[in-house]
Each structure stands twice: as structure tokens, then as C-alpha cells.
Amino acid sequence: MMKIEVESARVDVSARFSRGGSLLQHTVFAGCVGVDVHLQVNSPEEPHRVSALLRNAEAGCYVMQALANPTPVTATYELNGVGIEAVAPVIE
């Protein structure tokens, strides 16, 4: 434990997303293009101690690290109990 006194904290988070492509042409794509985090802390501690706390909090945050670093995703699909692949259908 760092034992740093924090009297109060407020965080505002906003995310920006994009999407495009065509459902009919099977070219749909989506993504997160950015996340903004603004944290306000009130503390009687020295700034360098609070900075160290914030650095550790960010480094240990699963969500921030998953967004900031490439994260492999594995997906499997089943239809009626049988595995299938998510591929673009053949349109006849």
C-alpha cells in the first residue's frame, strides 16, 4: 500500500467510436478511435506522491491497459450446438 491520503476524486471519461462499411456487402467495421480521461484529485500530499499513485493506478487498470495495448480476442460461435465460422455468406 502506498498510504497516500486522497480527500476526493472525480473522473470524467469519454470515448469516441467509428463505424462504417455495408451490412449488405459484408464490409462492416467498427472501432474505438480514442478515450479521454480527466481526473481531478484533492489531496494534502506532495504532487510527486500523488503522481506516483496515479501512475500505479493507470498501470494496474485492466480497462485502460486493454484499450491502450493490442489485446488478442478469441471468439467462437455455435449454431444449434455445432461450431460455425463467422464468414461472409456466398450470395447466389
GIHU-V11099 format. One record per residue. N is the residue number from 1. RES is the residue in three letters. SS is DSSP state (A for helix, B for strand, O for the rest). D_LAST is the distance of its C-alpha to the last C-alpha in Angstrom with 2 decimals. Layout:
BEGIN
n=N res=RES ss=SS d_last=D_LAST
n=N res=RES ss=SS d_last=D_LAST
END
This chain:
BEGIN
n=1 res=MET ss=O d_last=63.38
n=2 res=MET ss=O d_last=64.18
n=3 res=LYS ss=O d_last=66.37
n=4 res=ILE ss=O d_last=65.69
n=5 res=GLU ss=O d_last=66.58
n=6 res=VAL ss=O d_last=63.94
n=7 res=GLU ss=O d_last=65.20
n=8 res=SER ss=B d_last=61.90
n=9 res=ALA ss=B d_last=58.44
n=10 res=ARG ss=B d_last=55.67
n=11 res=VAL ss=B d_last=52.20
n=12 res=ASP ss=B d_last=49.63
n=13 res=VAL ss=B d_last=46.09
n=14 res=SER ss=B d_last=43.26
n=15 res=ALA ss=B d_last=39.80
n=16 res=ARG ss=B d_last=37.43
n=17 res=PHE ss=B d_last=33.68
n=18 res=SER ss=B d_last=30.82
n=19 res=ARG ss=B d_last=27.14
n=20 res=GLY ss=B d_last=24.44
n=21 res=GLY ss=O d_last=20.93
n=22 res=SER ss=O d_last=17.97
n=23 res=LEU ss=O d_last=16.43
n=24 res=LEU ss=O d_last=13.25
n=25 res=GLN ss=O d_last=13.12
n=26 res=HIS ss=O d_last=14.41
n=27 res=THR ss=O d_last=17.63
n=28 res=VAL ss=O d_last=20.08
n=29 res=PHE ss=B d_last=23.51
n=30 res=ALA ss=B d_last=26.90
n=31 res=GLY ss=B d_last=30.36
n=32 res=CYS ss=B d_last=34.04
n=33 res=VAL ss=B d_last=35.77
n=34 res=GLY ss=B d_last=39.28
n=35 res=VAL ss=B d_last=41.73
n=36 res=ASP ss=B d_last=45.25
n=37 res=VAL ss=B d_last=48.03
n=38 res=HIS ss=B d_last=51.48
n=39 res=LEU ss=B d_last=54.17
n=40 res=GLN ss=B d_last=57.67
n=41 res=VAL ss=B d_last=60.28
n=42 res=ASN ss=B d_last=63.87
n=43 res=SER ss=O d_last=66.09
n=44 res=PRO ss=O d_last=69.71
n=45 res=GLU ss=O d_last=68.65
n=46 res=GLU ss=O d_last=68.86
n=47 res=PRO ss=A d_last=65.75
n=48 res=HIS ss=A d_last=65.25
n=49 res=ARG ss=A d_last=65.19
n=50 res=VAL ss=A d_last=62.63
n=51 res=SER ss=A d_last=60.53
n=52 res=ALA ss=A d_last=60.62
n=53 res=LEU ss=A d_last=59.54
n=54 res=LEU ss=A d_last=56.59
n=55 res=ARG ss=A d_last=55.54
n=56 res=ASN ss=A d_last=55.61
n=57 res=ALA ss=A d_last=53.74
n=58 res=GLU ss=A d_last=50.92
n=59 res=ALA ss=A d_last=50.77
n=60 res=GLY ss=O d_last=50.65
n=61 res=CYS ss=O d_last=48.03
n=62 res=TYR ss=A d_last=44.83
n=63 res=VAL ss=A d_last=42.70
n=64 res=MET ss=A d_last=44.16
n=65 res=GLN ss=A d_last=43.82
n=66 res=ALA ss=A d_last=40.21
n=67 res=LEU ss=A d_last=39.36
n=68 res=ALA ss=A d_last=41.63
n=69 res=ASN ss=O d_last=40.64
n=70 res=PRO ss=O d_last=37.34
n=71 res=THR ss=O d_last=36.47
n=72 res=PRO ss=O d_last=34.04
n=73 res=VAL ss=O d_last=31.68
n=74 res=THR ss=O d_last=30.25
n=75 res=ALA ss=O d_last=27.59
n=76 res=THR ss=O d_last=26.35
n=77 res=TYR ss=B d_last=23.92
n=78 res=GLU ss=B d_last=24.03
n=79 res=LEU ss=B d_last=22.05
n=80 res=ASN ss=O d_last=24.37
n=81 res=GLY ss=O d_last=26.75
n=82 res=VAL ss=B d_last=24.40
n=83 res=GLY ss=B d_last=23.71
n=84 res=ILE ss=B d_last=20.23
n=85 res=GLU ss=O d_last=19.21
n=86 res=ALA ss=O d_last=18.12
n=87 res=VAL ss=O d_last=15.26
n=88 res=ALA ss=O d_last=12.40
n=89 res=PRO ss=O d_last=9.32
n=90 res=VAL ss=O d_last=6.30
n=91 res=ILE ss=O d_last=3.77
n=92 res=GLU ss=O d_last=0.00
END
